[in-house]
Every structure is written in structure tokens, then in C-alpha cells.
Amino acid sequence: MKETETKTQNKMPSKGSRIIKTVLNTIINILIVMVLVTSILIAVLSLTSKANNGVATIFGYSFHTIQTPSMDGGNPDFDGGDYKVGDLVIGKTDGASDRDYQVGDIISYRTASDEGETMLICHRIVDKTEYNGVAVYQTQGDANDTPDQLVPEDYIHNYDITSLCYDADYHGKVLSGWGKPLDFIREPQGFFFAVLLPMIIFFMYEIIRVVLNAMNYKKSKANEEKENAEKEKQEAVDAAVAAALAAKDSDKSSEAPAGITAEQMEQFKQFMEFQKMQNAAKEADTKPTDTED
């Protein structure tokens, strides 16, 4: 009973360690998948941002970082707005250049800076009119005192608009403070630490895990082959001993069965010597003892 209890106790830690190892591997796999998916999304946003004049888009939505306080506080006459520096505004890009915008809508559009660089502005439409037969829009930041364009020839055209941030049907989404990490990721250093480095670590981990699994499989296979060889060897010795016992009363009792190895032959000889010693002891015990007259 004590021996059985000892064996059971010895098996429990092994089973518990296997459970812990399984749980840890599962957690690690989940974290790896999360990091990989996040890195892929970040990479897509970063690459589309560079390819689309600073507008990060995915699945028909744009991710625009507020760079100035021009929309801080909102407009009491309209809904929406109140975007602060560093906020991430999610706009709708599908059909953005074909919509019929109205006064009060918030849009993102491209414009040229004084240095000739393309800028992305997120402001509210404060006037709508026609110029050369097409609709044009005047915009203004809710916190600004003056509009962005002063004459109709400078108003925004539909083809300048990159995304719709707010209107009567689409209220958009604002993620407070999340624009700064996105801007950081757009930089080479941020892209490396947020995208490339996690992917490198992931692939290195997977390579190490594959190598370790291959080594463990090879070791397990070698142990299995060794156990099978020892088992076959023991079966051959048992068969030789059984054959010797069956033939011990015959004239061939001193001959070894055919088909056994040198090591098995040595074991067989030792067995036969032991049998001779047993037979001699039995004869000594059964021999009559001389008595005095």
C-alpha cells in the first residue's frame, strides 16, 4: 500500500507541471497572436498613411490625428466637434468625394501650406455655395475666429475632401489621446519598435519552438527505440531460458538455442552453471549418510 501511495505522489507533480506548461503555452500563444494582429493593423495604417498623403485608412475608414487646437470646445450652434490635440478622429472615406455636404458637417480635407507641403485639416463647413457650376465649401475651426477661405474661388471642392468626420447620419468616433501613438508609429523609429521588432521576436520564438519540438521528438523517438530494443532483448533471453528449462532432461540440455546474441549466450551459460549447481546440491541432499556399526 505504501509503495502504491508513493508512486501516486510521484506522478502528481509531473501531471501538475504538464497542466501549468499547457496553460503557459496557451497564454503565450494568445499574446503572440494579439501582438501579431496589432502589428499588422499598425503596419497597414502606417503604410496607407504614407501612400495617401497622411491619411491612414482601413476598411473604408480614416484615422486622423488632431494636430492643432482649432476644433477644441466645439460650436454651440452645431453638434459634434470638440477635438483636442492628440485625439484620433475616425472618419468615413467611402464616397467622401461624392457626398452632398451641408453646413455644420465636419470634414477632413487636403490643402497646401505656405511652404507648399500638403496638410490635412479637420474643420467644420460653415458655408456652401456654387462656383463655376459646382458645389464648394467654406470651412472653419470651431475655436478659430475666422474661416479658412475668404473668397469662393478658394473654397473646398469635393475632390479635396478625404473623409467625413461628422454629419446628421454619421457621428464618427473620437479616441482621446490615441493620435500621438499613431503619429509616432509613422516615424521610422516608431515603426521599427511597434511593428518590425514584435514581428522579429515572434518569428524568432517560433523558430526556437520548432527546433525544441524537433529535438524533443527526436529524443522521444530514440528513447522509444531503446526501450523496444531492450524489450526484444529481454524477450529473447526469456525465450532462451524457457527453451533450456524445457530441454534440461534431454541430451541437448547443455546446448544453447540457435539465433541468440553473444550477450544472450553468456547469460545462457551463466544460467546453465546455476542449473548445474542446483542439481549438484540436490544430489548431495538426497545421498544416504554412512553410519557407524
Contacts in CASP RR format, 6 or more apart in sequence:
PFRMAT RR
TARGET T0000
AUTHOR 0000-0000-0000
METHOD contacts of the structure
MODEL  1
MKETETKTQNKMPSKGSRIIKTVLNTIINILIVMVLVTSILIAVLSLTSK
ANNGVATIFGYSFHTIQTPSMDGGNPDFDGGDYKVGDLVIGKTDGASDRD
YQVGDIISYRTASDEGETMLICHRIVDKTEYNGVAVYQTQGDANDTPDQL
VPEDYIHNYDITSLCYDADYHGKVLSGWGKPLDFIREPQGFFFAVLLPMI
IFFMYEIIRVVLNAMNYKKSKANEEKENAEKEKQEAVDAAVAAALAAKDS
DKSSEAPAGITAEQMEQFKQFMEFQKMQNAAKEADTKPTDTED
32 202 0 8 1.000
32 205 0 8 1.000
35 198 0 8 1.000
35 202 0 8 1.000
36 198 0 8 1.000
36 199 0 8 1.000
36 202 0 8 1.000
38 198 0 8 1.000
39 194 0 8 1.000
39 195 0 8 1.000
39 198 0 8 1.000
39 199 0 8 1.000
41 58 0 8 1.000
42 185 0 8 1.000
42 194 0 8 1.000
42 195 0 8 1.000
43 191 0 8 1.000
43 195 0 8 1.000
44 58 0 8 1.000
45 56 0 8 1.000
45 57 0 8 1.000
45 58 0 8 1.000
45 63 0 8 1.000
45 182 0 8 1.000
45 185 0 8 1.000
46 56 0 8 1.000
46 185 0 8 1.000
46 186 0 8 1.000
46 191 0 8 1.000
46 195 0 8 1.000
48 55 0 8 1.000
48 56 0 8 1.000
48 57 0 8 1.000
48 58 0 8 1.000
49 55 0 8 1.000
49 56 0 8 1.000
49 57 0 8 1.000
49 63 0 8 1.000
49 182 0 8 1.000
49 186 0 8 1.000
50 186 0 8 1.000
52 162 0 8 1.000
53 110 0 8 1.000
53 118 0 8 1.000
53 120 0 8 1.000
53 162 0 8 1.000
54 118 0 8 1.000
54 120 0 8 1.000
54 186 0 8 1.000
55 62 0 8 1.000
55 64 0 8 1.000
55 93 0 8 1.000
55 108 0 8 1.000
55 120 0 8 1.000
55 162 0 8 1.000
55 163 0 8 1.000
56 62 0 8 1.000
56 63 0 8 1.000
56 64 0 8 1.000
56 182 0 8 1.000
56 186 0 8 1.000
57 63 0 8 1.000
57 93 0 8 1.000
57 163 0 8 1.000
60 92 0 8 1.000
60 93 0 8 1.000
60 94 0 8 1.000
61 90 0 8 1.000
61 91 0 8 1.000
61 92 0 8 1.000
61 93 0 8 1.000
61 163 0 8 1.000
62 90 0 8 1.000
62 91 0 8 1.000
62 92 0 8 1.000
62 93 0 8 1.000
62 108 0 8 1.000
62 162 0 8 1.000
62 163 0 8 1.000
63 88 0 8 1.000
63 89 0 8 1.000
63 90 0 8 1.000
63 91 0 8 1.000
63 179 0 8 1.000
63 182 0 8 1.000
64 88 0 8 1.000
64 89 0 8 1.000
64 90 0 8 1.000
64 91 0 8 1.000
64 108 0 8 1.000
64 120 0 8 1.000
64 122 0 8 1.000
64 163 0 8 1.000
64 165 0 8 1.000
65 86 0 8 1.000
65 87 0 8 1.000
65 88 0 8 1.000
65 89 0 8 1.000
65 179 0 8 1.000
65 180 0 8 1.000
65 182 0 8 1.000
65 183 0 8 1.000
66 83 0 8 1.000
66 84 0 8 1.000
66 85 0 8 1.000
66 86 0 8 1.000
66 87 0 8 1.000
66 88 0 8 1.000
66 89 0 8 1.000
66 122 0 8 1.000
66 179 0 8 1.000
67 85 0 8 1.000
67 86 0 8 1.000
68 85 0 8 1.000
69 84 0 8 1.000
69 85 0 8 1.000
69 143 0 8 1.000
70 123 0 8 1.000
70 141 0 8 1.000
70 142 0 8 1.000
70 143 0 8 1.000
70 144 0 8 1.000
71 81 0 8 1.000
71 82 0 8 1.000
71 83 0 8 1.000
71 84 0 8 1.000
71 106 0 8 1.000
71 122 0 8 1.000
71 123 0 8 1.000
71 124 0 8 1.000
71 141 0 8 1.000
71 142 0 8 1.000
71 143 0 8 1.000
72 82 0 8 1.000
72 83 0 8 1.000
72 84 0 8 1.000
72 85 0 8 1.000
72 142 0 8 1.000
72 143 0 8 1.000
73 81 0 8 1.000
73 82 0 8 1.000
73 142 0 8 1.000
73 143 0 8 1.000
74 80 0 8 1.000
74 81 0 8 1.000
74 82 0 8 1.000
74 142 0 8 1.000
74 143 0 8 1.000
75 81 0 8 1.000
75 104 0 8 1.000
75 124 0 8 1.000
75 142 0 8 1.000
78 104 0 8 1.000
78 124 0 8 1.000
79 166 0 8 1.000
79 171 0 8 1.000
80 106 0 8 1.000
80 166 0 8 1.000
80 171 0 8 1.000
81 106 0 8 1.000
81 124 0 8 1.000
81 142 0 8 1.000
81 165 0 8 1.000
81 166 0 8 1.000
81 174 0 8 1.000
82 142 0 8 1.000
83 89 0 8 1.000
83 122 0 8 1.000
83 174 0 8 1.000
84 176 0 8 1.000
84 177 0 8 1.000
86 177 0 8 1.000
86 178 0 8 1.000
86 179 0 8 1.000
86 180 0 8 1.000
86 183 0 8 1.000
87 174 0 8 1.000
87 175 0 8 1.000
87 176 0 8 1.000
87 177 0 8 1.000
87 178 0 8 1.000
87 179 0 8 1.000
88 174 0 8 1.000
88 175 0 8 1.000
88 177 0 8 1.000
88 178 0 8 1.000
88 179 0 8 1.000
88 182 0 8 1.000
89 108 0 8 1.000
89 122 0 8 1.000
89 165 0 8 1.000
89 172 0 8 1.000
89 173 0 8 1.000
89 174 0 8 1.000
90 172 0 8 1.000
90 173 0 8 1.000
90 174 0 8 1.000
90 175 0 8 1.000
91 108 0 8 1.000
91 163 0 8 1.000
91 164 0 8 1.000
91 165 0 8 1.000
91 170 0 8 1.000
91 172 0 8 1.000
91 173 0 8 1.000
92 163 0 8 1.000
92 164 0 8 1.000
92 170 0 8 1.000
92 172 0 8 1.000
93 162 0 8 1.000
93 163 0 8 1.000
96 107 0 8 1.000
96 161 0 8 1.000
96 162 0 8 1.000
96 163 0 8 1.000
96 164 0 8 1.000
97 158 0 8 1.000
97 159 0 8 1.000
97 161 0 8 1.000
98 158 0 8 1.000
99 158 0 8 1.000
99 161 0 8 1.000
99 164 0 8 1.000
100 135 0 8 1.000
101 107 0 8 1.000
101 125 0 8 1.000
101 128 0 8 1.000
101 135 0 8 1.000
101 137 0 8 1.000
101 158 0 8 1.000
101 161 0 8 1.000
101 164 0 8 1.000
101 167 0 8 1.000
102 125 0 8 1.000
102 128 0 8 1.000
102 167 0 8 1.000
102 168 0 8 1.000
103 125 0 8 1.000
103 126 0 8 1.000
103 127 0 8 1.000
103 128 0 8 1.000
104 124 0 8 1.000
104 125 0 8 1.000
104 126 0 8 1.000
104 167 0 8 1.000
105 124 0 8 1.000
105 125 0 8 1.000
105 164 0 8 1.000
105 166 0 8 1.000
105 167 0 8 1.000
106 122 0 8 1.000
106 123 0 8 1.000
106 124 0 8 1.000
106 125 0 8 1.000
106 164 0 8 1.000
106 165 0 8 1.000
106 166 0 8 1.000
106 167 0 8 1.000
107 122 0 8 1.000
107 123 0 8 1.000
107 124 0 8 1.000
107 125 0 8 1.000
107 137 0 8 1.000
107 139 0 8 1.000
107 156 0 8 1.000
107 161 0 8 1.000
107 162 0 8 1.000
107 163 0 8 1.000
107 164 0 8 1.000
107 165 0 8 1.000
108 120 0 8 1.000
108 121 0 8 1.000
108 122 0 8 1.000
108 161 0 8 1.000
108 162 0 8 1.000
108 163 0 8 1.000
108 165 0 8 1.000
109 120 0 8 1.000
109 121 0 8 1.000
109 123 0 8 1.000
109 139 0 8 1.000
109 156 0 8 1.000
109 160 0 8 1.000
109 161 0 8 1.000
109 162 0 8 1.000
110 118 0 8 1.000
110 119 0 8 1.000
110 120 0 8 1.000
110 121 0 8 1.000
110 160 0 8 1.000
110 162 0 8 1.000
111 118 0 8 1.000
111 119 0 8 1.000
111 121 0 8 1.000
111 148 0 8 1.000
111 156 0 8 1.000
111 160 0 8 1.000
112 118 0 8 1.000
112 119 0 8 1.000
113 119 0 8 1.000
120 162 0 8 1.000
121 139 0 8 1.000
121 148 0 8 1.000
122 165 0 8 1.000
123 139 0 8 1.000
123 140 0 8 1.000
123 141 0 8 1.000
123 148 0 8 1.000
124 139 0 8 1.000
124 140 0 8 1.000
124 141 0 8 1.000
124 142 0 8 1.000
125 137 0 8 1.000
125 138 0 8 1.000
125 139 0 8 1.000
126 138 0 8 1.000
126 139 0 8 1.000
126 140 0 8 1.000
126 147 0 8 1.000
127 137 0 8 1.000
127 138 0 8 1.000
127 147 0 8 1.000
127 155 0 8 1.000
128 135 0 8 1.000
128 136 0 8 1.000
128 137 0 8 1.000
128 138 0 8 1.000
129 135 0 8 1.000
129 136 0 8 1.000
129 138 0 8 1.000
129 152 0 8 1.000
129 155 0 8 1.000
130 136 0 8 1.000
131 152 0 8 1.000
131 153 0 8 1.000
131 155 0 8 1.000
134 157 0 8 1.000
134 158 0 8 1.000
135 158 0 8 1.000
136 152 0 8 1.000
136 155 0 8 1.000
136 156 0 8 1.000
136 157 0 8 1.000
137 155 0 8 1.000
137 156 0 8 1.000
137 157 0 8 1.000
138 147 0 8 1.000
138 148 0 8 1.000
138 149 0 8 1.000
138 152 0 8 1.000
138 155 0 8 1.000
138 156 0 8 1.000
139 147 0 8 1.000
139 148 0 8 1.000
139 149 0 8 1.000
139 156 0 8 1.000
140 146 0 8 1.000
140 147 0 8 1.000
140 148 0 8 1.000
141 148 0 8 1.000
149 155 0 8 1.000
149 156 0 8 1.000
164 170 0 8 1.000
165 172 0 8 1.000
166 172 0 8 1.000
181 194 0 8 1.000
184 190 0 8 1.000
184 194 0 8 1.000
185 191 0 8 1.000
185 194 0 8 1.000
185 195 0 8 1.000
233 261 0 8 1.000
233 263 0 8 1.000
233 264 0 8 1.000
236 260 0 8 1.000
236 261 0 8 1.000
236 264 0 8 1.000
237 260 0 8 1.000
237 264 0 8 1.000
237 267 0 8 1.000
237 268 0 8 1.000
239 257 0 8 1.000
240 256 0 8 1.000
240 257 0 8 1.000
240 260 0 8 1.000
240 264 0 8 1.000
240 267 0 8 1.000
240 268 0 8 1.000
241 268 0 8 1.000
241 271 0 8 1.000
243 257 0 8 1.000
244 253 0 8 1.000
244 256 0 8 1.000
244 257 0 8 1.000
244 268 0 8 1.000
244 271 0 8 1.000
244 272 0 8 1.000
244 275 0 8 1.000
247 253 0 8 1.000
247 255 0 8 1.000
248 275 0 8 1.000
253 272 0 8 1.000
254 272 0 8 1.000
256 265 0 8 1.000
256 268 0 8 1.000
256 269 0 8 1.000
257 268 0 8 1.000
260 268 0 8 1.000
END
